[in-house]
Amino acid sequence: MRDHHIGMIVPSSNLTMETELPRMLRAREEVDPANRFVFHSARARMRHVTPEQLRAMNAQAERAATELADARPDVVATACLVAIMAQGPGYHCTAESSITSALRACGSDAPVVSSAGALLSGIEALGARKVSIITPYMKPLTQAVVDYLEDAGVEVVDALSLEVPDNLAVAHLDPADLRTHYRKLSLAGAEALVLSACVQMPSLPSIQPVEDELGLPVLSAATATTYRILQSLGLPPTVPNAGRLLA
């Protein structure tokens, strides 16, 4: 039996990163008990999803990485997709490199995963070039996500903004409501549905039911981050009942 230590850099108001990722990996332990997962978090201050607070939170990433390095994690994942995407196309590479440098300076050789980069990887792994997305963000930030995806070669067929600016309120959204929300989207030509383009907006209980109903691959920032974490650990990226990406 082996324990895999996962470091997480999360916004101070984030509740879902530390809920959905462990839930998925606990489910994986049920089918592969030889691999267990242990979680360690460092927090960066952010309460409201505004460009100013997102920039300020990004500036704390190296400090958070330095704290996590002392725990010698096997992989470090940084949450808050929009904090990275709002900084402009390709910024996940800059963010991952900065966190990697901070870890290396403290003697940690852990690979780094960002939820922004993971979502792109997940869409690519599904072979999708056209997606529809749901976000909890205000419309200007949703547009930043759309622009980011399209710069990376992913066409966004349609996007739905739930317009919840308080990050703590986002964590308390009912994931079951997504089974209704997605019906407001155009899916014409879409090859996948991003049910939650935000690791703070809960979606896990609805991923598999919506996928079963639609017949399209359904993923989220959280399932994509889990996919990349497992890949970084050298493990098969499989989790039961979490959508085709992790099937």
GIHUWO-V331864 format. One record per helix or strand. SS is the DSSP state (~ for helix, > for strand). FROM is the first residue (numbers start at 0). LEN is the number of residues. Records with the same first field share a line. If there is no record, write none. Layout:
# GIHUWO-V331864
SS: FROM-LEN ; FROM-LEN
This chain:
# GIHUWO-V331864
>: 1-10 ; 34-10 ; 47-1 ; 74-4 ; 110-4 ; 129-6 ; 154-7 ; 165-1 ; 191-5 ; 216-4
~: 16-15 ; 50-8 ; 60-9 ; 80-5 ; 90-15 ; 114-11 ; 138-13 ; 166-5 ; 174-10 ; 203-11 ; 220-12 ; 243-3
